[in-house]
Amino acid sequence: TYNQNFQNVLCGIIFQKIGFKWISIFADGNKPSKFPKVNLYLSSYSYKNFKKYHKSRNILFPLALYPYPDFKKQIKFSSNSKTILKTNGKPDILYSGAIVNGTGIHEFLVEFCNSKISNYYQLVICGKGLFPKKFKKYLNNKNVQFLGYISNDKLHKISSNCSAFINPRLTSNKDWLNNFPSKVLGYLTYDSPTFSTLTENLHPDLYDLIIPYKLVDDILEALLNEKLILEHVNLLKSKRSLFTWEKAVKKILEEVSLI
């Protein structure tokens, strides 16, 4: 998995506690030629498919939520997001992730610029990769800011102050169902709502922690519903308290002990 926080913290604890030589965590559908002793898939779609065809393997069901380290407690930040962004007076909707086909950010950028939501919000895009030239006019939109790949420090500042997060993963692209959108886990550590398409790679337990959408205008309608957003934020806070590092490790250890 490319999630280094997950590797360093959670896997380290598991190794220390139970002494496995190998435990492999797949964020994507990529598989080695030889399976390790224990496999854990982050994509719910991958888990169901590989469990079906590899019934003899020790394959664990993905956890509902892997909590990231709490940056708010570990690091003190001095400045806010407005020192990073060009302010236009509008609240931000943040996309943080790879700029590639399949993530849906290409399509979302176009839909955002053509929707009335751009009259009320600005879209902030962070992540590795470049947009094809045909998207230049959309990136030049006064309500769009493409920052490229930024540091955790800057990303935390923007995430702490944005009004919403977006995971626009394409529902029509079957090739991406083995890939788990780990950006969602980062989004859920903050209080702002996460809007996401519903794809088979999302764990069902995440469904009530995100706000599903089909059209960009659905996002605007939800954001303007103050009661809905307040109830969702309160739900996030209550659910987040249940997903600590200690509880995540305990759940994995309990599953491994049954193997």
CORGI-V177877 format. One record per residue. N is the residue number from 1. RES is the residue in one letter. PHI is phi as a letter, one per 20 degrees, with the letter a starting at -180 (NA if undefined). OMEGA is omega as a letter, one per 30 degrees, with the letter a starting at -180 (999 if undefined). NEAR is the number of other C-alpha atoms within 10 Angstrom. Layout:
# CORGI-V177877
N&RES&PHI&OMEGA&NEAR ; N&RES&PHI&OMEGA&NEAR
This chain:
# CORGI-V177877
1&T&NA&l&15 ; 2&Y&e&a&11 ; 3&N&e&a&12 ; 4&Q&f&l&10 ; 5&N&f&l&13 ; 6&F&f&a&17 ; 7&Q&f&a&14 ; 8&N&f&a&10 ; 9&V&e&a&14 ; 10&L&f&a&19 ; 11&C&f&l&17 ; 12&G&g&l&12 ; 13&I&f&a&15 ; 14&I&f&l&17 ; 15&F&g&a&13 ; 16&Q&f&a&9 ; 17&K&f&a&11 ; 18&I&c&l&11 ; 19&G&m&l&11 ; 20&F&f&l&12 ; 21&K&f&l&9 ; 22&W&c&l&13 ; 23&I&c&a&16 ; 24&S&d&l&18 ; 25&I&d&a&19 ; 26&F&d&l&21 ; 27&A&e&l&19 ; 28&D&d&a&20 ; 29&G&e&a&18 ; 30&N&f&a&11 ; 31&K&c&l&9 ; 32&P&f&a&7 ; 33&S&f&l&6 ; 34&K&d&a&6 ; 35&F&f&l&13 ; 36&P&f&a&14 ; 37&K&f&a&13 ; 38&V&c&l&17 ; 39&N&d&l&20 ; 40&L&c&a&19 ; 41&Y&d&l&27 ; 42&L&f&l&29 ; 43&S&e&l&26 ; 44&S&f&l&22 ; 45&Y&f&l&21 ; 46&S&f&a&25 ; 47&Y&g&a&21 ; 48&K&f&a&16 ; 49&N&f&a&11 ; 50&F&f&l&15 ; 51&K&f&a&16 ; 52&K&f&a&10 ; 53&Y&e&l&9 ; 54&H&c&a&10 ; 55&K&f&a&9 ; 56&S&e&a&8 ; 57&R&e&l&15 ; 58&N&e&a&16 ; 59&I&d&a&20 ; 60&L&e&l&18 ; 61&F&f&a&19 ; 62&P&f&l&22 ; 63&L&f&a&17 ; 64&A&f&a&17 ; 65&L&b&l&19 ; 66&Y&d&a&21 ; 67&P&f&l&22 ; 68&Y&f&l&20 ; 69&P&g&a&15 ; 70&D&e&a&11 ; 71&F&f&a&13 ; 72&K&f&a&13 ; 73&K&e&a&7 ; 74&Q&e&a&8 ; 75&I&c&l&10 ; 76&K&d&a&9 ; 77&F&d&a&12 ; 78&S&e&a&6 ; 79&S&d&l&11 ; 80&N&d&a&14 ; 81&S&f&a&17 ; 82&K&f&l&12 ; 83&T&e&a&11 ; 84&I&d&a&13 ; 85&L&e&l&15 ; 86&K&e&a&12 ; 87&T&f&l&14 ; 88&N&c&l&12 ; 89&G&n&a&9 ; 90&K&d&l&14 ; 91&P&f&a&16 ; 92&D&d&l&25 ; 93&I&d&a&23 ; 94&L&d&l&24 ; 95&Y&d&l&25 ; 96&S&c&a&24 ; 97&G&r&a&21 ; 98&A&f&l&19 ; 99&I&e&a&21 ; 100&V&b&l&15 ; 101&N&f&l&14 ; 102&G&o&l&20 ; 103&T&f&l&20 ; 104&G&n&a&18 ; 105&I&f&l&23 ; 106&H&g&a&17 ; 107&E&f&a&15 ; 108&F&f&l&20 ; 109&L&g&a&20 ; 110&V&f&a&14 ; 111&E&f&l&17 ; 112&F&f&a&21 ; 113&C&f&a&21 ; 114&N&e&a&13 ; 115&S&d&l&13 ; 116&K&f&l&13 ; 117&I&f&a&20 ; 118&S&f&l&20 ; 119&N&f&a&12 ; 120&Y&d&a&12 ; 121&Y&c&l&20 ; 122&Q&d&a&25 ; 123&L&e&l&27 ; 124&V&d&a&23 ; 125&I&d&l&24 ; 126&C&c&l&20 ; 127&G&q&l&18 ; 128&K&f&l&14 ; 129&G&o&a&12 ; 130&L&c&l&13 ; 131&F&e&l&14 ; 132&P&g&a&10 ; 133&K&g&a&8 ; 134&K&f&l&8 ; 135&F&e&a&14 ; 136&K&g&a&10 ; 137&K&f&l&10 ; 138&Y&f&l&18 ; 139&L&f&l&19 ; 140&N&e&l&11 ; 141&N&g&a&13 ; 142&K&f&a&13 ; 143&N&d&l&22 ; 144&V&c&l&21 ; 145&Q&c&l&20 ; 146&F&d&a&16 ; 147&L&e&a&14 ; 148&G&m&a&16 ; 149&Y&e&a&18 ; 150&I&c&a&13 ; 151&S&f&l&9 ; 152&N&g&l&10 ; 153&D&g&a&13 ; 154&K&f&a&18 ; 155&L&f&l&17 ; 156&H&f&l&19 ; 157&K&f&a&19 ; 158&I&f&a&22 ; 159&S&f&a&23 ; 160&S&f&a&18 ; 161&N&d&a&18 ; 162&C&f&a&20 ; 163&S&e&a&19 ; 164&A&a&l&24 ; 165&F&d&a&26 ; 166&I&c&l&27 ; 167&N&c&a&26 ; 168&P&e&a&24 ; 169&R&g&a&21 ; 170&L&f&l&20 ; 171&T&e&a&16 ; 172&S&e&a&10 ; 173&N&e&a&13 ; 174&K&f&a&12 ; 175&D&f&a&9 ; 176&W&e&a&22 ; 177&L&f&l&23 ; 178&N&e&a&22 ; 179&N&d&a&23 ; 180&F&e&a&24 ; 181&P&f&a&22 ; 182&S&f&l&20 ; 183&K&g&a&16 ; 184&V&f&a&22 ; 185&L&f&l&16 ; 186&G&f&l&17 ; 187&Y&g&a&24 ; 188&L&f&l&23 ; 189&T&e&l&19 ; 190&Y&d&a&22 ; 191&D&e&a&21 ; 192&S&f&a&21 ; 193&P&f&l&24 ; 194&T&d&l&25 ; 195&F&e&a&25 ; 196&S&b&l&21 ; 197&T&f&l&20 ; 198&L&e&l&20 ; 199&T&c&a&21 ; 200&E&f&a&18 ; 201&N&e&l&21 ; 202&L&f&l&22 ; 203&H&f&a&18 ; 204&P&g&a&13 ; 205&D&f&l&11 ; 206&L&e&a&16 ; 207&Y&f&a&15 ; 208&D&e&l&12 ; 209&L&e&l&21 ; 210&I&d&l&22 ; 211&I&d&a&20 ; 212&P&f&l&18 ; 213&Y&b&l&17 ; 214&K&d&l&13 ; 215&L&d&l&13 ; 216&V&g&l&20 ; 217&D&f&l&16 ; 218&D&f&a&14 ; 219&I&f&l&20 ; 220&L&f&l&16 ; 221&E&g&a&11 ; 222&A&f&a&17 ; 223&L&f&l&18 ; 224&L&e&l&10 ; 225&N&e&a&11 ; 226&E&g&a&11 ; 227&K&f&l&10 ; 228&L&f&a&12 ; 229&I&f&l&17 ; 230&L&f&l&15 ; 231&E&f&a&10 ; 232&H&f&l&20 ; 233&V&f&l&17 ; 234&N&f&l&12 ; 235&L&f&l&14 ; 236&L&g&a&20 ; 237&K&f&a&15 ; 238&S&f&a&11 ; 239&K&f&a&13 ; 240&R&f&a&17 ; 241&S&f&a&9 ; 242&L&e&a&13 ; 243&F&d&l&15 ; 244&T&e&l&16 ; 245&W&g&a&17 ; 246&E&f&a&12 ; 247&K&f&l&13 ; 248&A&f&l&17 ; 249&V&f&a&17 ; 250&K&g&a&13 ; 251&K&f&l&12 ; 252&I&f&l&17 ; 253&L&f&l&14 ; 254&E&f&l&10 ; 255&E&f&a&11 ; 256&V&f&a&15 ; 257&S&f&a&8 ; 258&L&e&a&6 ; 259&I&e&999&10
